[in-house]
Amino acid sequence: MENKLEMRKLGGQDTFLMLKIMSKTRAKEAVKEFLKKQGSFEKGKKSEEDYKAIGIEVMLDVADTIMCNLDDAQSDINKLLANLCDVKVKEIEKLDFMEYNTLIINFFKKEELKSFFKLIFLSFK
């Protein structure tokens, strides 16, 4: 693909496809395991900065789990990436190795995704 693909910000409607992908890639299990490792999330135990650090670490753990299970959700991942880049799924499927993987890595770097995981973990306070 000649033009570098740009992703738009995540929107509320992206949640549904993201949750489907998380289920297929076993991200839920990764989050559960991480919660076990972190111990109690009671109020007063951790500062806002602690929760931010935990959110980033969780995001990285979940990203690793997802990367290991991408094949289970390949079509949904391609659909999400196409939607975020405002292109057809076929265009995503035609990307070369580096372009495709760079796009996936850039998805995991999105601030909205970090905020999504932070929101999840703040709900455990």
Secondary structure, 3 states (H helix, E strand, C coil): CCCCCCCCCCCCCHHHHHHHHHHHCCHHHHHHHHHHHHCCCCCCCCCHHHHHHHHHHHHHHHHHHHHHCHHHHHHHHHHHHHHHHCCCHHHHHCCCHHHHHHHHHHHHCCHHHHHHHHHHHHCCC
